[in-house]
Amino acid sequence: MAEARLAVAFQFAVTDEGVDIQLDKNALRAVVDAAFRSYKRRLARIRALLSRSFFPTTGYTLLAFIIAGLIGCWIRLDPLNVRSDLERVGAATPLLNRFDPFVQEAFLNVVAAGIIWLIFAFVRRRILRLLLGYHGWMFERKPSISTKIWGLCVKVLSGPLPFTPALYSFQGSLPYLPLPSLNDTCSRYLQSVRPLLSGDDYQEMQSFVWKFQNGVGRKLQRYLYLKYLRSQNYVTDWWEQFVYLRSRSSLMINSNYYGMDAMFKKMTSLQAARAGSVINAFFVYKRRLETERMDPLMLRGIIPLCSYQYERTFGTTRIPGIEQDVIRHVDPSQSKHIVIYRHGRWYTMSCFARGRLLETCEIEHEIQRILDDDDPSRPVKPGELKLPALTALNRDKWGRLYNEHFKSGKNLKAMDTLEKAAFVVFLDDDEMFYSEDDPTQIDRMARSLLHGSGYNRWFDKSFCAIIFKNGKIGLTCEHSWSDAPVIAYMLEHASMEELLPDRFRDDGHCVGEIKCGPLKFPERLDWDLNDELVEAIEEAADDSTRRANNVDLRLMVHNEFGKKAITSRCKVGPDGFIQMALQLAYFRDQGHSCLTYEASMTRLFREGRTETVRPVTMQSAAFVKAMCDSASSKEEKRKLLRAACENHQNLAKNCMIGEGVDRHLFCLYIVSKAFKVESPFLQKVLSEPWRLSTSQTPHSQTGKLNEKKFPDQVSFGGGFGPVADDGYGVSYIIAGDVVIFFHVSSFTDSKVTDAYRFADQIRDCMAEMLALFDD
């Protein structure tokens, strides 16, 4: 490793005249600088931890309390009449009796001030948590007087204005996710399925719900309430364990998702240069996470969102197991390297030298050496090329192979290096680009990011960076540790880092010079792949390639109109408008409506992740029926669209504040399994297929990557595979005022779905809906 060369700073030789000590001043200075930077970062982490523990009360407040106590001691001020109590404490403490009475009183006053400050900090945090539990502001078109007073109180209690909260400052002040009442959840569920069921089927479902609500449901709710009382979030740990880690399906297509580059902007066409820039940007972001030198996301500037998902962005791997996987997350000090895959060759490269992060040009230099490496003395071993196919296997199969072949010897060492890596980089030979004349080119990139060839992506890693030959990049991400907005946030920070001036030279190479002398060539990982394992790898690769070829994926760039036209002309929210377009498109594509999933965040609460919005409602069904009825007037269609969009917006807001349906029912189902209680209602609910699964990727979460200021830096968003065999997966990103990106997926062996047909249907429906407001 590069750090080993620091040993030359101190050398000695034994001679006839004694010990001759030699010091290399430059190297010694580098050692001192590295140690200084290390301790500086360590102190920053300790300071951030202390600040987080007592936020919103700061250390300056403690200093003010102590000064007030000392002043009171000096002027003999005793408004609470505690001096006599302090004197008794001093008399009972032999050590204090050695000092002057004034010193004794001053010391005890300081201790009392500290205790009062702790009580003040605790009460202040509790009050702030209670205030953040109010969500009436979400449902008001214009803030009421009470909401304005509430907002002022939140601002005051969130800390003094000169001090900026750190990334995790508000974690201890966030409210806990509330547990809905059983009656409310059952009522919401019946409302959500009413437009999907016929009269007889709906009456049957009402009977199921009534029996559950007045029978076993009450018992399960009481047990779940106990879980709610002892946990910070009654859903998240079970959601991670049972939905993700206990799922035995392959991660590829079924669970993973991808994120894309800003395809309109050309950073550089050199693969190594772009890799150097992106890798450096990711590590800059990693360092900010570790030191918490990032602002927490805030709604309306005062309401914080939970930040806990960011903690496992780097150095995280999903480890396969039998029946259940586990998530391995290493300390940041252990994830200062990356693993790089190129044509079946695996390399590990430290991104630090002498205690500092390598410059972009230095990383570019190392990546170029890997691209040029064709050492005949170390050819690619059988199995190395398609080794990642194992991570696309059924989790039990991969778990057995992992336990048998990767827990000892060379494979243990290589796998440990890979799992501790900050992330994995894949250097692909394909060139990816966006062309209006040939939309299939961007579809090809989306498929490459979702599944690649089936054997050139490590699906277990928190995220893998794919660097294409012409400098375009993308990510493929494992889903159990976080949700897509966390990755989108990282990509946004990396994009801002790459916008810094003088990032690339005119010839496309990274700006700068190598500062730390000749770097050590990245080390090859040494795998020991026996014949049995190679055969398993080949079988896994054949299976994953077959499944990858079964995916139909269309990335539609909708630039006819965007958010601005929807809000100004239609007077509705863009998300509600798009969801109604999806409902109309699906009805025309399939001839009926279906149970639809839309992901909504619950990060207003501590450790919150997602809740399910159910877009199919009586209002949406009425709108779709009117749009398919030539006898309905344009005015009637407009009214129905606005009513459906407003209702959808309220549903989404209810889900954000913990008043959804599916997470509550999911937890009740887990309780029923734990106590071996059979519930036909819960079994029916949890087995219903989501034939239309949708999600919106947030754009410009920080507000700094403004699409008007940086129009070429607009991200194309990301996508995922279909959830049902005969269904669609639709991800969309509202990227500014005039463009919306849709990622539409389906399976090619399905006789009833077609991603290209459905994407065209979405475009036509959106145009038809906007035309309702032409006059």
ZAMARGU-4260 file (C-alpha; in steps of 0.2 Angstrom, whole numbers, plus 5000, padded with zeros to 4 digits):
<rodrens>
0) 5000/5000/5000 | 5005/5018/4997 | 5006/5021/5016 | 5020/5008/5018 | 5032/5020/5009
5) 5031/5032/5024 | 5043/5020/5033 | 5057/5029/5024 | 5055/5044/5035 | 5065/5036/5048
10) 5080/5025/5045 | 5095/5019/5055 | 5111/5010/5052 | 5123/5002/5065 | 5141/5006/5061
15) 5158/5005/5071 | 5155/5023/5077 | 5138/5019/5084 | 5120/5021/5077 | 5118/5032/5062
20) 5101/5039/5062 | 5094/5047/5046 | 5079/5057/5044 | 5070/5062/5028 | 5063/5079/5032
25) 5050/5079/5018 | 5044/5061/5022 | 5044/5065/5041 | 5034/5081/5037 | 5021/5070/5027
30) 5020/5058/5042 | 5016/5073/5053 | 5004/5080/5041 | 4995/5064/5039 | 4994/5061/5058
35) 4987/5079/5060 | 4974/5076/5047 | 4969/5060/5055 | 4967/5067/5073 | 4958/5082/5066
40) 4945/5071/5057 | 4944/5061/5073 | 4941/5076/5084 | 4928/5082/5071 | 4918/5066/5073
45) 4919/5067/5092 | 4913/5085/5091 | 4899/5080/5079 | 4894/5066/5091 | 4893/5077/5106
50) 4884/5091/5097 | 4871/5078/5090 | 4868/5071/5108 | 4862/5087/5115 | 4855/5096/5100
55) 4846/5108/5099 | 4855/5114/5114 | 4873/5119/5110 | 4889/5119/5121 | 4888/5138/5120
60) 4872/5137/5131 | 4881/5126/5143 | 4895/5140/5144 | 4881/5153/5147 | 4874/5142/5161
65) 4891/5140/5169 | 4895/5159/5168 | 4878/5163/5175 | 4882/5152/5190 | 4899/5159/5193
70) 4892/5177/5192 | 4878/5172/5204 | 4891/5165/5216 | 4902/5181/5214 | 4887/5193/5218
75) 4880/5182/5231 | 4864/5180/5221 | 4853/5165/5227 | 4835/5167/5220 | 4831/5148/5222
80) 4838/5148/5240 | 4850/5134/5237 | 4865/5140/5245 | 4862/5132/5261 | 4859/5115/5251
85) 4876/5118/5242 | 4885/5121/5259 | 4878/5105/5266 | 4885/5096/5250 | 4902/5104/5252
90) 4902/5100/5271 | 4899/5081/5266 | 4913/5081/5253 | 4930/5080/5262 | 4940/5084/5246
95) 4931/5101/5245 | 4934/5106/5263 | 4952/5108/5258 | 4948/5123/5247 | 4942/5141/5251
100) 4923/5142/5254 | 4921/5153/5239 | 4930/5140/5228 | 4919/5127/5235 | 4903/5137/5232
105) 4910/5141/5214 | 4913/5123/5210 | 4896/5117/5217 | 4888/5131/5207 | 4896/5125/5191
110) 4890/5107/5195 | 4873/5113/5198 | 4873/5124/5182 | 4878/5108/5172 | 4864/5098/5180
115) 4851/5112/5176 | 4858/5113/5158 | 4856/5094/5156 | 4838/5096/5161 | 4835/5111/5150
120) 4842/5101/5135 | 4831/5086/5139 | 4815/5096/5140 | 4819/5107/5125 | 4822/5091/5114
125) 4806/5084/5121 | 4796/5100/5117 | 4804/5100/5099 | 4799/5082/5096 | 4781/5086/5101
130) 4781/5101/5090 | 4788/5091/5075 | 4774/5078/5078 | 4761/5092/5071 | 4757/5089/5053
135) 4742/5101/5050 | 4753/5112/5040 | 4753/5099/5026 | 4735/5101/5023 | 4733/5120/5023
140) 4733/5129/5007 | 4739/5145/5016 | 4747/5144/5033 | 4734/5148/5047 | 4739/5159/5062
145) 4741/5143/5073 | 4753/5135/5060 | 4763/5152/5059 | 4765/5152/5078 | 4770/5133/5077
150) 4783/5137/5064 | 4790/5151/5074 | 4792/5140/5090 | 4800/5126/5079 | 4813/5139/5073
155) 4816/5145/5090 | 4818/5128/5098 | 4829/5122/5083 | 4844/5132/5089 | 4851/5149/5087
160) 4852/5156/5069 | 4871/5158/5068 | 4874/5139/5071 | 4870/5127/5056 | 4864/5109/5062
165) 4874/5095/5056 | 4867/5080/5046 | 4862/5070/5061 | 4858/5084/5073 | 4839/5082/5073
170) 4839/5063/5074 | 4835/5063/5093 | 4821/5076/5091 | 4811/5067/5077 | 4795/5060/5082
175) 4791/5041/5082 | 4781/5034/5068 | 4763/5033/5075 | 4753/5017/5076 | 4736/5019/5068
180) 4720/5013/5076 | 4714/4996/5069 | 4697/5003/5064 | 4705/5018/5054 | 4717/5006/5044
185) 4703/4994/5040 | 4692/5008/5034 | 4706/5015/5023 | 4709/4998/5016 | 4690/4995/5011
190) 4690/5012/5003 | 4706/5008/4993 | 4699/4991/4986 | 4681/4998/4983 | 4684/5003/4964
195) 4693/4987/4960 | 4679/4975/4967 | 4662/4971/4960 | 4647/4972/4972 | 4648/4954/4978
200) 4667/4953/4979 | 4666/4970/4989 | 4653/4963/5001 | 4664/4947/5004 | 4679/4958/5008
205) 4668/4968/5020 | 4664/4952/5029 | 4683/4947/5030 | 4687/4965/5037 | 4673/4964/5049
210) 4678/4947/5056 | 4696/4953/5057 | 4692/4969/5065 | 4681/4962/5078 | 4691/4946/5081
215) 4709/4942/5080 | 4714/4959/5074 | 4711/4967/5091 | 4723/4954/5099 | 4736/4957/5086
220) 4735/4976/5088 | 4738/4974/5106 | 4754/4965/5103 | 4759/4977/5090 | 4756/4991/5102
225) 4769/4983/5114 | 4782/4983/5099 | 4777/5002/5096 | 4781/5006/5114 | 4798/4999/5114
230) 4805/5004/5097 | 4809/5020/5088 | 4800/5014/5073 | 4788/5000/5074 | 4790/4996/5055
235) 4808/4999/5049 | 4817/4984/5057 | 4804/4971/5052 | 4803/4979/5034 | 4821/4977/5032
240) 4822/4959/5039 | 4806/4951/5032 | 4804/4961/5015 | 4822/4961/5010 | 4834/4950/5020
245) 4822/4935/5021 | 4817/4936/5003 | 4825/4922/4994 | 4822/4928/4976 | 4837/4934/4966
250) 4842/4952/4969 | 4844/4956/4950 | 4829/4964/4943 | 4818/4958/4958 | 4825/4970/4971
255) 4839/4981/4964 | 4837/4998/4956 | 4848/5009/4946 | 4853/5028/4944 | 4858/5037/4929
260) 4870/5051/4924 | 4866/5068/4917 | 4866/5063/4899 | 4864/5080/4892 | 4881/5086/4898
265) 4897/5079/4892 | 4910/5080/4906 | 4924/5071/4896 | 4925/5056/4884 | 4939/5048/4893
270) 4934/5033/4903 | 4949/5035/4916 | 4947/5053/4918 | 4928/5052/4922 | 4932/5038/4933
275) 4945/5048/4943 | 4932/5063/4944 | 4918/5052/4950 | 4927/5042/4962 | 4935/5057/4970
280) 4918/5065/4971 | 4911/5050/4980 | 4925/5050/4993 | 4923/5069/4996 | 4904/5065/4999
285) 4909/5050/5011 | 4921/5061/5021 | 4907/5074/5023 | 4895/5060/5029 | 4908/5054/5042
290) 4911/5072/5049 | 4892/5076/5047 | 4897/5092/5038 | 4881/5092/5028 | 4865/5100/5031
295) 4850/5089/5035 | 4836/5089/5022 | 4822/5101/5028 | 4805/5103/5021 | 4800/5122/5020
300) 4816/5126/5028 | 4811/5121/5046 | 4805/5103/5046 | 4819/5090/5046 | 4819/5073/5037
305) 4827/5058/5045 | 4845/5055/5040 | 4849/5038/5047 | 4849/5029/5030 | 4865/5039/5025
310) 4875/5030/5038 | 4877/5014/5027 | 4880/5022/5010 | 4898/5016/5010 | 4907/5000/5015
315) 4891/4990/5016 | 4887/4973/5008 | 4873/4961/5009 | 4880/4944/5015 | 4870/4929/5008
320) 4863/4917/5020 | 4852/4902/5022 | 4834/4908/5025 | 4840/4925/5029 | 4854/4937/5023
325) 4863/4950/5035 | 4870/4967/5031 | 4888/4970/5034 | 4894/4988/5037 | 4912/4992/5041
330) 4919/5006/5051 | 4923/5021/5039 | 4942/5019/5043 | 4941/5001/5035 | 4933/5007/5019
335) 4946/5019/5011 | 4948/5008/4996 | 4938/5002/4981 | 4937/4986/4971 | 4938/4988/4952
340) 4932/4975/4939 | 4939/4975/4922 | 4937/4960/4910 | 4937/4947/4924 | 4952/4955/4933
345) 4949/4961/4950 | 4959/4975/4958 | 4959/4984/4975 | 4965/5002/4975 | 4967/5013/4990
350) 4960/5030/4987 | 4971/5038/5000 | 4990/5041/5001 | 4999/5049/5016 | 4983/5052/5025
355) 4975/5062/5011 | 4962/5058/4997 | 4970/5056/4980 | 4967/5070/4968 | 4956/5066/4953
360) 4972/5066/4941 | 4980/5053/4953 | 4965/5042/4952 | 4964/5044/4934 | 4982/5038/4932
365) 4978/5022/4942 | 4962/5018/4932 | 4972/5020/4916 | 4985/5008/4922 | 4971/4996/4925
370) 4964/4999/4908 | 4981/4996/4900 | 4985/4980/4911 | 4986/4965/4900 | 4999/4955/4910
375) 5001/4938/4902 | 5009/4931/4917 | 4993/4933/4927 | 4979/4929/4915 | 4961/4928/4920
380) 4957/4912/4929 | 4942/4901/4925 | 4927/4908/4934 | 4934/4925/4937 | 4925/4933/4922
385) 4908/4928/4927 | 4910/4927/4946 | 4897/4941/4950 | 4884/4930/4943 | 4884/4921/4960
390) 4876/4937/4967 | 4861/4935/4955 | 4857/4918/4961 | 4843/4913/4972 | 4849/4919/4990
395) 4849/4901/4997 | 4859/4894/4983 | 4871/4909/4984 | 4872/4907/5003 | 4877/4889/5002
400) 4890/4892/4990 | 4896/4907/5000 | 4898/4896/5016 | 4906/4882/5007 | 4919/4892/4996
405) 4922/4909/5003 | 4925/4907/5021 | 4943/4902/5021 | 4959/4904/5012 | 4962/4915/4998
410) 4943/4917/4994 | 4940/4923/5012 | 4954/4937/5010 | 4948/4942/4993 | 4929/4943/4998
415) 4934/4952/5014 | 4943/4965/5004 | 4928/4967/4992 | 4915/4968/5007 | 4925/4981/5016
420) 4927/4992/5000 | 4918/5008/5000 | 4910/5003/4983 | 4914/4993/4968 | 4918/5000/4951
425) 4915/4991/4934 | 4925/4998/4919 | 4914/4993/4904 | 4918/4993/4886 | 4901/4999/4879
430) 4898/5017/4875 | 4882/5025/4881 | 4873/5040/4875 | 4857/5049/4872 | 4850/5052/4855
435) 4834/5060/4850 | 4835/5051/4833 | 4838/5034/4841 | 4829/5032/4858 | 4834/5014/4860
440) 4852/5019/4864 | 4847/5026/4881 | 4836/5011/4884 | 4852/5000/4881 | 4860/5010/4895
445) 4846/5008/4907 | 4846/4989/4904 | 4865/4988/4907 | 4863/4997/4924 | 4849/4986/4929
450) 4856/4969/4926 | 4871/4971/4914 | 4876/4955/4905 | 4869/4946/4921 | 4887/4942/4927
455) 4896/4959/4927 | 4888/4967/4942 | 4890/4964/4960 | 4872/4965/4966 | 4876/4962/4985
460) 4886/4979/4986 | 4877/4994/4993 | 4880/5002/4976 | 4892/4999/4961 | 4898/5013/4950
465) 4898/5008/4931 | 4910/5019/4921 | 4907/5017/4902 | 4920/5019/4888 | 4915/5036/4883
470) 4914/5043/4901 | 4896/5041/4905 | 4892/5033/4922 | 4878/5025/4931 | 4874/5015/4947
475) 4866/4999/4952 | 4861/4998/4970 | 4856/4985/4983 | 4839/4990/4991 | 4839/4983/5008
480) 4850/4996/5017 | 4841/5012/5010 | 4829/5019/4997 | 4832/5028/4981 | 4832/5046/4987
485) 4848/5042/4997 | 4857/5037/4981 | 4850/5052/4972 | 4856/5063/4985 | 4874/5056/4983
490) 4873/5058/4965 | 4867/5076/4966 | 4882/5080/4978 | 4894/5071/4966 | 4887/5082/4951
495) 4889/5098/4961 | 4907/5092/4965 | 4910/5089/4946 | 4904/5107/4942 | 4918/5114/4951
500) 4929/5125/4939 | 4945/5117/4931 | 4939/5099/4934 | 4945/5094/4917 | 4958/5100/4904
505) 4954/5104/4886 | 4960/5087/4881 | 4948/5078/4893 | 4961/5073/4906 | 4958/5078/4925
510) 4967/5094/4930 | 4982/5092/4942 | 4998/5083/4945 | 5003/5068/4955 | 5009/5074/4972
515) 5014/5058/4981 | 5027/5051/4969 | 5025/5035/4959 | 5010/5026/4965 | 5009/5007/4969
520) 5000/4998/4955 | 4983/4992/4961 | 4984/4975/4969 | 4975/4960/4960 | 4963/4950/4971
525) 4968/4932/4971 | 4953/4920/4970 | 4954/4901/4972 | 4940/4894/4961 | 4940/4875/4960
530) 4931/4865/4947 | 4915/4863/4957 | 4914/4882/4960 | 4918/4886/4942 | 4904/4875/4936
535) 4892/4884/4948 | 4897/4900/4942 | 4894/4895/4924 | 4877/4889/4928 | 4873/4905/4938
540) 4879/4915/4923 | 4868/4906/4911 | 4853/4908/4922 | 4856/4927/4925 | 4859/4930/4907
545) 4842/4921/4902 | 4833/4932/4915 | 4842/4948/4909 | 4836/4945/4892 | 4818/4943/4898
550) 4817/4961/4903 | 4809/4974/4892 | 4814/4992/4897 | 4810/5009/4889 | 4817/5026/4895
555) 4805/5039/4888 | 4810/5057/4888 | 4794/5067/4889 | 4799/5084/4884 | 4783/5090/4876
560) 4778/5098/4893 | 4782/5097/4911 | 4779/5103/4929 | 4776/5121/4923 | 4762/5117/4911
565) 4754/5105/4923 | 4753/5117/4938 | 4749/5133/4928 | 4736/5126/4916 | 4728/5112/4925
570) 4730/5119/4943 | 4735/5102/4950 | 4750/5094/4957 | 4762/5086/4945 | 4763/5069/4954
575) 4744/5067/4955 | 4743/5072/4936 | 4756/5059/4932 | 4747/5045/4943 | 4730/5049/4934
580) 4739/5047/4917 | 4746/5030/4923 | 4729/5025/4928 | 4721/5030/4911 | 4736/5022/4902
585) 4734/5006/4911 | 4716/5005/4908 | 4718/5008/4890 | 4732/4995/4889 | 4724/4981/4899
590) 4705/4985/4898 | 4703/4986/4917 | 4711/4995/4932 | 4723/4986/4944 | 4730/4987/4962
595) 4743/5000/4960 | 4758/5004/4971 | 4766/5021/4973 | 4781/5023/4986 | 4779/5038/4998
600) 4792/5042/5011 | 4789/5043/5030 | 4806/5052/5034 | 4797/5065/5044 | 4798/5051/5058
605) 4814/5044/5066 | 4821/5029/5055 | 4806/5031/5043 | 4807/5023/5026 | 4792/5021/5015
610) 4773/5019/5015 | 4762/5013/5000 | 4750/5026/4992 | 4736/5017/4983 | 4732/5028/4968
615) 4716/5018/4963 | 4702/5027/4971 | 4683/5030/4967 | 4689/5048/4961 | 4702/5041/4949
620) 4690/5027/4943 | 4677/5040/4939 | 4690/5051/4929 | 4696/5036/4919 | 4678/5031/4915
625) 4674/5048/4909 | 4690/5049/4898 | 4685/5033/4890 | 4667/5039/4887 | 4664/5050/4872
630) 4648/5057/4879 | 4657/5065/4894 | 4660/5084/4892 | 4677/5092/4893 | 4671/5102/4908
635) 4666/5086/4917 | 4683/5078/4913 | 4692/5093/4920 | 4682/5093/4936 | 4685/5074/4939
640) 4703/5076/4935 | 4705/5089/4948 | 4695/5080/4961 | 4705/5064/4958 | 4722/5074/4959
645) 4717/5083/4975 | 4711/5066/4983 | 4728/5058/4978 | 4738/5072/4985 | 4728/5070/5002
650) 4732/5051/5001 | 4750/5054/4999 | 4751/5067/5013 | 4742/5054/5024 | 4755/5041/5020
655) 4769/5053/5024 | 4762/5056/5042 | 4760/5038/5045 | 4741/5036/5041 | 4743/5023/5027
660) 4737/5005/5025 | 4750/4993/5020 | 4764/4995/5033 | 4752/4993/5047 | 4744/4978/5040
665) 4761/4971/5036 | 4766/4972/5054 | 4750/4964/5060 | 4754/4950/5048 | 4771/4948/5056
670) 4764/4947/5073 | 4751/4934/5067 | 4765/4923/5061 | 4775/4925/5077 | 4760/4919/5087
675) 4755/4907/5074 | 4738/4915/5073 | 4729/4912/5056 | 4721/4927/5048 | 4712/4924/5031
680) 4710/4943/5029 | 4729/4947/5031 | 4734/4932/5020 | 4723/4939/5006 | 4729/4957/5008
685) 4748/4952/5008 | 4746/4940/4993 | 4738/4953/4982 | 4749/4957/4967 | 4755/4974/4962
690) 4753/4974/4943 | 4757/4992/4942 | 4772/4997/4953 | 4777/5016/4953 | 4789/5027/4961
695) 4795/5045/4959 | 4813/5049/4960 | 4816/5066/4969 | 4825/5079/4959 | 4837/5093/4967
700) 4834/5088/4985 | 4847/5101/4991 | 4840/5115/4980 | 4858/5119/4974 | 4858/5109/4957
705) 4845/5121/4949 | 4839/5115/4932 | 4838/5133/4926 | 4856/5137/4931 | 4862/5120/4926
710) 4850/5114/4912 | 4863/5101/4906 | 4866/5094/4923 | 4848/5086/4924 | 4848/5068/4929
715) 4839/5055/4920 | 4833/5047/4936 | 4833/5029/4938 | 4822/5013/4937 | 4818/4996/4943
720) 4811/4979/4936 | 4793/4974/4936 | 4786/4968/4952 | 4773/4956/4944 | 4776/4943/4930
725) 4762/4951/4920 | 4764/4969/4927 | 4774/4985/4924 | 4787/4994/4934 | 4786/5013/4931
730) 4799/5026/4939 | 4798/5044/4934 | 4808/5060/4939 | 4800/5077/4936 | 4816/5086/4931
735) 4812/5104/4930 | 4798/5113/4921 | 4799/5106/4904 | 4804/5088/4905 | 4799/5071/4914
740) 4809/5055/4912 | 4799/5039/4913 | 4808/5022/4916 | 4795/5008/4911 | 4799/4990/4913
745) 4790/4973/4909 | 4795/4955/4905 | 4796/4950/4887 | 4788/4933/4890 | 4772/4941/4896
750) 4759/4940/4883 | 4749/4955/4890 | 4762/4968/4894 | 4774/4978/4883 | 4785/4992/4890
755) 4786/5001/4873 | 4768/5001/4870 | 4764/5006/4888 | 4776/5021/4887 | 4768/5027/4871
760) 4751/5025/4880 | 4757/5036/4894 | 4763/5050/4882 | 4747/5050/4873 | 4736/5050/4889
765) 4746/5065/4896 | 4744/5075/4880 | 4725/5071/4880 | 4724/5076/4898 | 4733/5093/4895
770) 4722/5096/4880 | 4707/5097/4892 | 4713/5114/4897 | 4717/5121/4880 | 4702/5133/4881
</rodrens>
